[in-house]
């Protein structure tokens, strides 16, 4: 994986985490937490996707720095 793609993945992951945090703190998520005890599926999926994409980007940066 090239460094440019890895950095794009990191940026994309951070953006997903931001929107996941916004969805987690939204009114609909608060209502869902009152009745079900958990936030909305959208918030959970955005946060999980953000973590996975950020880790993939960090791994790509770490591995692209190695010489073969």
ZAPALO-32101 format. One record per residue: residue in three letters; x, y, z of N, C-alpha, C in turn; residue number from 1. Coordinates in steps of 0.001 Angstrom, whole numbers, plus 500000, padded with zeros to 6 digits. Atoms other than C-alpha are relative to their C-alpha. Layout:
BEGIN
<site><numar>ALA</numar><n_x>X</n_x><n_y>Y</n_y><n_z>Z</n_z><ca_x>X</ca_x><ca_y>Y</ca_y><ca_z>Z</ca_z><c_x>X</c_x><c_y>Y</c_y><c_z>Z</c_z><drenro>NUM</drenro></site>
...
//
This chain:
BEGIN
<site><numar>UNK</numar><n_x>500851</n_x><n_y>498833</n_y><n_z>500000</n_z><ca_x>500000</ca_x><ca_y>500000</ca_y><ca_z>500000</ca_z><c_x>500905</c_x><c_y>501240</c_y><c_z>500000</c_z><drenro>1</drenro></site>
<site><numar>UNK</numar><n_x>499165</n_x><n_y>498804</n_y><n_z>500046</n_z><ca_x>501450</ca_x><ca_y>503370</ca_y><ca_z>499119</ca_z><c_x>499661</c_x><c_y>500933</c_y><c_z>501168</c_z><drenro>2</drenro></site>
<site><numar>UNK</numar><n_x>500213</n_x><n_y>499077</n_y><n_z>498881</n_z><ca_x>501829</ca_x><ca_y>506110</ca_y><ca_z>501681</ca_z><c_x>498818</c_x><c_y>500918</c_y><c_z>499755</c_z><drenro>3</drenro></site>
<site><numar>UNK</numar><n_x>501108</n_x><n_y>499084</n_y><n_z>500299</n_z><ca_x>499323</ca_x><ca_y>508346</ca_y><ca_z>499879</ca_z><c_x>498659</c_x><c_y>499339</c_y><c_z>500311</c_z><drenro>4</drenro></site>
<site><numar>UNK</numar><n_x>501244</n_x><n_y>500731</n_y><n_z>499711</n_z><ca_x>496594</ca_x><ca_y>505710</ca_y><ca_z>500107</ca_z><c_x>499841</c_x><c_y>499820</c_y><c_z>501503</c_z><drenro>5</drenro></site>
<site><numar>UNK</numar><n_x>500053</n_x><n_y>500203</n_y><n_z>498554</n_z><ca_x>497462</ca_x><ca_y>505009</ca_y><ca_z>503732</ca_z><c_x>499605</c_x><c_y>501285</c_y><c_z>500724</c_z><drenro>6</drenro></site>
<site><numar>UNK</numar><n_x>500341</n_x><n_y>498719</n_y><n_z>499371</n_z><ca_x>497286</ca_x><ca_y>508679</ca_y><ca_z>504649</ca_z><c_x>498550</c_x><c_y>500358</c_y><c_z>499714</c_z><drenro>7</drenro></site>
<site><numar>UNK</numar><n_x>501412</n_x><n_y>499758</n_y><n_z>500334</n_z><ca_x>493958</ca_x><ca_y>508978</ca_y><ca_z>502810</ca_z><c_x>499090</c_x><c_y>499142</c_y><c_z>500875</c_z><drenro>8</drenro></site>
<site><numar>UNK</numar><n_x>500783</n_x><n_y>500869</n_y><n_z>499120</n_z><ca_x>492667</ca_x><ca_y>506027</ca_y><ca_z>504837</ca_z><c_x>499949</c_x><c_y>500562</c_y><c_z>501418</c_z><drenro>9</drenro></site>
<site><numar>UNK</numar><n_x>499972</n_x><n_y>499422</n_y><n_z>498659</n_z><ca_x>493758</ca_x><ca_y>507680</ca_y><ca_z>508077</ca_z><c_x>499061</c_x><c_y>501206</c_y><c_z>500073</c_z><drenro>10</drenro></site>
<site><numar>UNK</numar><n_x>500868</n_x><n_y>498812</n_y><n_z>500021</n_z><ca_x>492034</ca_x><ca_y>510941</ca_y><ca_z>507129</ca_z><c_x>498535</c_x><c_y>499575</c_y><c_z>499908</c_z><drenro>11</drenro></site>
<site><numar>UNK</numar><n_x>501372</n_x><n_y>500498</n_y><n_z>500127</n_z><ca_x>488911</ca_x><ca_y>509058</ca_y><ca_z>506035</ca_z><c_x>499494</c_x><c_y>499374</c_y><c_z>501290</c_z><drenro>12</drenro></site>
<site><numar>UNK</numar><n_x>500373</n_x><n_y>500598</n_y><n_z>498724</n_z><ca_x>488896</ca_x><ca_y>507100</ca_y><ca_z>509287</ca_z><c_x>499699</c_x><c_y>501036</c_y><c_z>501061</c_z><drenro>13</drenro></site>
<site><numar>UNK</numar><n_x>500239</n_x><n_y>498932</n_y><n_z>499027</n_z><ca_x>489140</ca_x><ca_y>510270</ca_y><ca_z>511335</ca_z><c_x>498677</c_x><c_y>500700</c_y><c_z>499696</c_z><drenro>14</drenro></site>
<site><numar>UNK</numar><n_x>501279</n_x><n_y>499387</n_y><n_z>500384</n_z><ca_x>486248</ca_x><ca_y>511776</ca_y><ca_z>509368</ca_z><c_x>498836</c_x><c_y>499112</c_y><c_z>500427</c_z><drenro>15</drenro></site>
<site><numar>UNK</numar><n_x>501053</n_x><n_y>500928</n_y><n_z>499575</n_z><ca_x>484149</ca_x><ca_y>508653</ca_y><ca_z>510000</ca_z><c_x>499826</c_x><c_y>500028</c_y><c_z>501518</c_z><drenro>16</drenro></site>
<site><numar>UNK</numar><n_x>500094</n_x><n_y>499919</n_y><n_z>498544</n_z><ca_x>484982</ca_x><ca_y>508832</ca_y><ca_z>513712</ca_z><c_x>499316</c_x><c_y>501290</c_y><c_z>500439</c_z><drenro>17</drenro></site>
<site><numar>UNK</numar><n_x>500644</n_x><n_y>498732</n_y><n_z>499677</n_z><ca_x>483940</ca_x><ca_y>512485</ca_y><ca_z>513785</ca_z><c_x>498487</c_x><c_y>499894</c_y><c_z>499804</c_z><drenro>18</drenro></site>
<site><numar>UNK</numar><n_x>501435</n_x><n_y>500112</n_y><n_z>500265</n_z><ca_x>480580</ca_x><ca_y>511778</ca_y><ca_z>512148</ca_z><c_x>499346</c_x><c_y>498959</c_y><c_z>500909</c_z><drenro>19</drenro></site>
<site><numar>UNK</numar><n_x>500528</n_x><n_y>500968</n_y><n_z>499045</n_z><ca_x>480134</ca_x><ca_y>508742</ca_y><ca_z>514386</ca_z><c_x>499775</c_x><c_y>500618</c_y><c_z>501364</c_z><drenro>20</drenro></site>
<site><numar>UNK</numar><n_x>500174</n_x><n_y>499285</n_y><n_z>498734</n_z><ca_x>480647</ca_x><ca_y>510940</ca_y><ca_z>517427</ca_z><c_x>498817</c_x><c_y>500943</c_y><c_z>499956</c_z><drenro>21</drenro></site>
<site><numar>UNK</numar><n_x>501147</n_x><n_y>499118</n_y><n_z>500159</n_z><ca_x>478133</ca_x><ca_y>513429</ca_y><ca_z>516087</ca_z><c_x>498700</c_x><c_y>499210</c_y><c_z>500038</c_z><drenro>22</drenro></site>
<site><numar>UNK</numar><n_x>501201</n_x><n_y>500839</n_y><n_z>499998</n_z><ca_x>475607</ca_x><ca_y>510641</ca_y><ca_z>515464</ca_z><c_x>499747</c_x><c_y>499424</c_y><c_z>501390</c_z><drenro>23</drenro></site>
<site><numar>UNK</numar><n_x>500122</n_x><n_y>500562</n_y><n_z>498652</n_z><ca_x>476308</ca_x><ca_y>509195</ca_y><ca_z>518927</ca_z><c_x>499351</c_x><c_y>501003</c_y><c_z>500944</c_z><drenro>24</drenro></site>
<site><numar>UNK</numar><n_x>500533</n_x><n_y>498956</n_y><n_z>499126</n_z><ca_x>475420</ca_x><ca_y>512528</ca_y><ca_z>520554</ca_z><c_x>498729</c_x><c_y>500655</c_y><c_z>499462</c_z><drenro>25</drenro></site>
<site><numar>UNK</numar><n_x>501190</n_x><n_y>499401</n_y><n_z>500602</n_z><ca_x>472381</ca_x><ca_y>513218</ca_y><ca_z>518363</ca_z><c_x>498754</c_x><c_y>499714</c_y><c_z>500848</c_z><drenro>26</drenro></site>
<site><numar>UNK</numar><n_x>501257</n_x><n_y>500156</n_y><n_z>499273</n_z><ca_x>468812</ca_x><ca_y>513492</ca_y><ca_z>519620</ca_z><c_x>499433</c_x><c_y>498592</c_y><c_z>499799</c_z><drenro>27</drenro></site>
<site><numar>UNK</numar><n_x>500551</n_x><n_y>501332</n_y><n_z>500250</n_z><ca_x>467758</ca_x><ca_y>510236</ca_y><ca_z>517934</ca_z><c_x>500776</c_x><c_y>498922</c_y><c_z>500759</c_z><drenro>28</drenro></site>
<site><numar>UNK</numar><n_x>499201</n_x><n_y>500955</n_y><n_z>499244</n_z><ca_x>470629</ca_x><ca_y>508395</ca_y><ca_z>519582</ca_z><c_x>499666</c_x><c_y>500078</c_y><c_z>501486</c_z><drenro>29</drenro></site>
<site><numar>UNK</numar><n_x>500395</n_x><n_y>499841</n_y><n_z>498597</n_z><ca_x>469652</ca_x><ca_y>509838</ca_y><ca_z>522973</ca_z><c_x>498664</c_x><c_y>499306</c_y><c_z>500268</c_z><drenro>30</drenro></site>
<site><numar>UNK</numar><n_x>501307</n_x><n_y>500657</n_y><n_z>499848</n_z><ca_x>466057</ca_x><ca_y>508650</ca_y><ca_z>522466</ca_z><c_x>500173</c_x><c_y>498485</c_y><c_z>499953</c_z><drenro>31</drenro></site>
<site><numar>UNK</numar><n_x>499747</n_x><n_y>501441</n_y><n_z>500096</n_z><ca_x>467324</ca_x><ca_y>505222</ca_y><ca_z>521426</ca_z><c_x>500624</c_x><c_y>499472</c_y><c_z>501284</c_z><drenro>32</drenro></site>
<site><numar>UNK</numar><n_x>499367</n_x><n_y>500436</n_y><n_z>498750</n_z><ca_x>469502</ca_x><ca_y>505030</ca_y><ca_z>524548</ca_z><c_x>499000</c_x><c_y>499953</c_y><c_z>501142</c_z><drenro>33</drenro></site>
<site><numar>UNK</numar><n_x>501003</n_x><n_y>499993</n_y><n_z>498934</n_z><ca_x>466518</ca_x><ca_y>505883</ca_y><ca_z>526761</ca_z><c_x>499161</c_x><c_y>498726</c_y><c_z>499949</c_z><drenro>34</drenro></site>
<site><numar>UNK</numar><n_x>500898</n_x><n_y>501139</n_y><n_z>500126</n_z><ca_x>464368</ca_x><ca_y>503069</ca_y><ca_z>525374</ca_z><c_x>500705</c_x><c_y>498655</c_y><c_z>499886</c_z><drenro>35</drenro></site>
<site><numar>UNK</numar><n_x>499334</n_x><n_y>501290</n_y><n_z>500216</n_z><ca_x>466905</ca_x><ca_y>500391</ca_y><ca_z>524397</ca_z><c_x>501286</c_x><c_y>499844</c_y><c_z>500803</c_z><drenro>36</drenro></site>
<site><numar>UNK</numar><n_x>498753</n_x><n_y>500072</n_y><n_z>499247</n_z><ca_x>469981</ca_x><ca_y>501250</ca_y><ca_z>526439</ca_z><c_x>501237</c_x><c_y>500052</c_y><c_z>499123</c_z><drenro>37</drenro></site>
<site><numar>UNK</numar><n_x>498852</n_x><n_y>499915</n_y><n_z>500898</n_z><ca_x>472186</ca_x><ca_y>501501</ca_y><ca_z>523346</ca_z><c_x>499745</c_x><c_y>501074</c_y><c_z>498945</c_z><drenro>38</drenro></site>
<site><numar>UNK</numar><n_x>500178</n_x><n_y>498971</n_y><n_z>501028</n_z><ca_x>472831</ca_x><ca_y>504173</ca_y><ca_z>520709</ca_z><c_x>499498</c_x><c_y>499390</c_y><c_z>498694</c_z><drenro>39</drenro></site>
<site><numar>UNK</numar><n_x>500516</n_x><n_y>500473</n_y><n_z>501286</n_z><ca_x>471544</ca_x><ca_y>503935</ca_y><ca_z>517136</ca_z><c_x>501048</c_x><c_y>499168</c_y><c_z>499267</c_z><drenro>40</drenro></site>
<site><numar>UNK</numar><n_x>499103</n_x><n_y>500837</n_y><n_z>500797</n_z><ca_x>473020</ca_x><ca_y>501430</ca_y><ca_z>514710</ca_z><c_x>500913</c_x><c_y>500851</c_y><c_z>499123</c_z><drenro>41</drenro></site>
<site><numar>UNK</numar><n_x>499202</n_x><n_y>499121</n_y><n_z>500846</n_z><ca_x>474214</ca_x><ca_y>504282</ca_y><ca_z>512489</ca_z><c_x>501224</c_x><c_y>500503</c_y><c_z>500753</c_z><drenro>42</drenro></site>
<site><numar>UNK</numar><n_x>498881</n_x><n_y>499494</n_y><n_z>499205</n_z><ca_x>476371</ca_x><ca_y>505706</ca_y><ca_z>515271</ca_z><c_x>501032</c_x><c_y>498910</c_y><c_z>500243</c_z><drenro>43</drenro></site>
<site><numar>UNK</numar><n_x>499082</n_x><n_y>501117</n_y><n_z>499736</n_z><ca_x>477855</ca_x><ca_y>502333</ca_y><ca_z>516114</ca_z><c_x>500782</c_x><c_y>499630</c_y><c_z>498750</c_z><drenro>44</drenro></site>
<site><numar>UNK</numar><n_x>499339</n_x><n_y>500393</n_y><n_z>501242</n_z><ca_x>478610</ca_x><ca_y>501495</ca_y><ca_z>512482</ca_z><c_x>501024</c_x><c_y>501049</c_y><c_z>499551</c_z><drenro>45</drenro></site>
<site><numar>UNK</numar><n_x>499045</n_x><n_y>498961</n_y><n_z>500372</n_z><ca_x>480275</ca_x><ca_y>504856</ca_y><ca_z>511821</ca_z><c_x>501252</c_x><c_y>499945</c_y><c_z>500871</c_z><drenro>46</drenro></site>
<site><numar>UNK</numar><n_x>498848</n_x><n_y>500068</n_y><n_z>499097</n_z><ca_x>482497</ca_x><ca_y>504502</ca_y><ca_z>514872</ca_z><c_x>500846</c_x><c_y>498765</c_y><c_z>499707</c_z><drenro>47</drenro></site>
<site><numar>UNK</numar><n_x>499260</n_x><n_y>501232</n_y><n_z>500304</n_z><ca_x>483450</ca_x><ca_y>500896</ca_y><ca_z>514090</ca_z><c_x>500732</c_x><c_y>500131</c_y><c_z>498670</c_z><drenro>48</drenro></site>
<site><numar>UNK</numar><n_x>499358</n_x><n_y>499817</n_y><n_z>501305</n_z><ca_x>484147</ca_x><ca_y>501736</ca_y><ca_z>510439</ca_z><c_x>501174</c_x><c_y>500973</c_y><c_z>500112</c_z><drenro>49</drenro></site>
<site><numar>UNK</numar><n_x>498917</n_x><n_y>499043</n_y><n_z>499811</n_z><ca_x>486245</ca_x><ca_y>504726</ca_y><ca_z>511507</ca_z><c_x>501219</c_x><c_y>499372</c_y><c_z>500649</c_z><drenro>50</drenro></site>
<site><numar>UNK</numar><n_x>498886</n_x><n_y>500674</n_y><n_z>499326</n_z><ca_x>488359</ca_x><ca_y>502601</ca_y><ca_z>513830</ca_z><c_x>500707</c_x><c_y>499045</c_y><c_z>499042</c_z><drenro>51</drenro></site>
<site><numar>UNK</numar><n_x>499415</n_x><n_y>500989</n_y><n_z>500919</n_z><ca_x>488876</ca_x><ca_y>499869</ca_y><ca_z>511215</ca_z><c_x>500802</c_x><c_y>500694</c_y><c_z>498900</c_z><drenro>52</drenro></site>
<site><numar>UNK</numar><n_x>499316</n_x><n_y>499295</n_y><n_z>501091</n_z><ca_x>489798</ca_x><ca_y>502304</ca_y><ca_z>508429</ca_z><c_x>501251</c_x><c_y>500711</c_y><c_z>500512</c_z><drenro>53</drenro></site>
<site><numar>UNK</numar><n_x>498825</n_x><n_y>499326</n_y><n_z>499436</n_z><ca_x>492151</ca_x><ca_y>504279</ca_y><ca_z>510685</ca_z><c_x>501110</c_x><c_y>498997</c_y><c_z>500297</c_z><drenro>54</drenro></site>
<site><numar>UNK</numar><n_x>498992</n_x><n_y>501034</n_y><n_z>499731</n_z><ca_x>493926</ca_x><ca_y>501101</ca_y><ca_z>511798</ca_z><c_x>500612</c_x><c_y>499490</c_y><c_z>498702</c_z><drenro>55</drenro></site>
<site><numar>UNK</numar><n_x>499475</n_x><n_y>500429</n_y><n_z>501297</n_z><ca_x>494247</ca_x><ca_y>500000</ca_y><ca_z>508165</ca_z><c_x>500980</c_x><c_y>501034</c_y><c_z>499453</c_z><drenro>56</drenro></site>
<site><numar>UNK</numar><n_x>499100</n_x><n_y>498952</n_y><n_z>500460</n_z><ca_x>495795</ca_x><ca_y>503349</ca_y><ca_z>507288</ca_z><c_x>501298</c_x><c_y>500050</c_y><c_z>500788</c_z><drenro>57</drenro></site>
<site><numar>UNK</numar><n_x>498792</n_x><n_y>500005</n_y><n_z>499167</n_z><ca_x>498200</ca_x><ca_y>503263</ca_y><ca_z>510223</ca_z><c_x>500890</c_x><c_y>498804</c_y><c_z>499689</c_z><drenro>58</drenro></site>
<site><numar>UNK</numar><n_x>499239</n_x><n_y>501197</n_y><n_z>500370</n_z><ca_x>499230</ca_x><ca_y>499728</ca_y><ca_z>509310</ca_z><c_x>500695</c_x><c_y>500207</c_y><c_z>498661</c_z><drenro>59</drenro></site>
<site><numar>UNK</numar><n_x>499400</n_x><n_y>499731</n_y><n_z>501304</n_z><ca_x>499821</ca_x><ca_y>500811</ca_y><ca_z>505714</ca_z><c_x>501181</c_x><c_y>500942</c_y><c_z>500093</c_z><drenro>60</drenro></site>
<site><numar>UNK</numar><n_x>498886</n_x><n_y>499067</n_y><n_z>499815</n_z><ca_x>502004</ca_x><ca_y>503712</ca_y><ca_z>506828</ca_z><c_x>501183</c_x><c_y>499283</c_y><c_z>500638</c_z><drenro>61</drenro></site>
<site><numar>UNK</numar><n_x>498928</n_x><n_y>500714</n_y><n_z>499308</n_z><ca_x>503992</ca_x><ca_y>501448</ca_y><ca_z>509133</ca_z><c_x>500693</c_x><c_y>499012</c_y><c_z>499073</c_z><drenro>62</drenro></site>
<site><numar>UNK</numar><n_x>499402</n_x><n_y>501001</n_y><n_z>500874</n_z><ca_x>504514</ca_x><ca_y>498774</ca_y><ca_z>506498</ca_z><c_x>500663</c_x><c_y>500622</c_y><c_z>498775</c_z><drenro>63</drenro></site>
<site><numar>UNK</numar><n_x>499393</n_x><n_y>499379</n_y><n_z>501180</n_z><ca_x>505314</ca_x><ca_y>501166</ca_y><ca_z>503640</ca_z><c_x>501356</c_x><c_y>500621</c_y><c_z>500336</c_z><drenro>64</drenro></site>
<site><numar>UNK</numar><n_x>498725</n_x><n_y>499451</n_y><n_z>499589</n_z><ca_x>508212</ca_x><ca_y>502558</ca_y><ca_z>505659</ca_z><c_x>501123</c_x><c_y>498971</c_y><c_z>500026</c_z><drenro>65</drenro></site>
<site><numar>UNK</numar><n_x>498994</n_x><n_y>501068</n_y><n_z>499970</n_z><ca_x>509983</ca_x><ca_y>499197</ca_y><ca_z>505704</ca_z><c_x>500632</c_x><c_y>499808</c_y><c_z>498620</c_z><drenro>66</drenro></site>
<site><numar>UNK</numar><n_x>499335</n_x><n_y>500343</n_y><n_z>501262</n_z><ca_x>512534</ca_x><ca_y>498303</ca_y><ca_z>503057</ca_z><c_x>499989</c_x><c_y>498489</c_y><c_z>499870</c_z><drenro>67</drenro></site>
<site><numar>UNK</numar><n_x>500054</n_x><n_y>501461</n_y><n_z>500230</n_z><ca_x>512285</ca_x><ca_y>494889</ca_y><ca_z>501472</ca_z><c_x>501356</c_x><c_y>499459</c_y><c_z>499682</c_z><drenro>68</drenro></site>
//
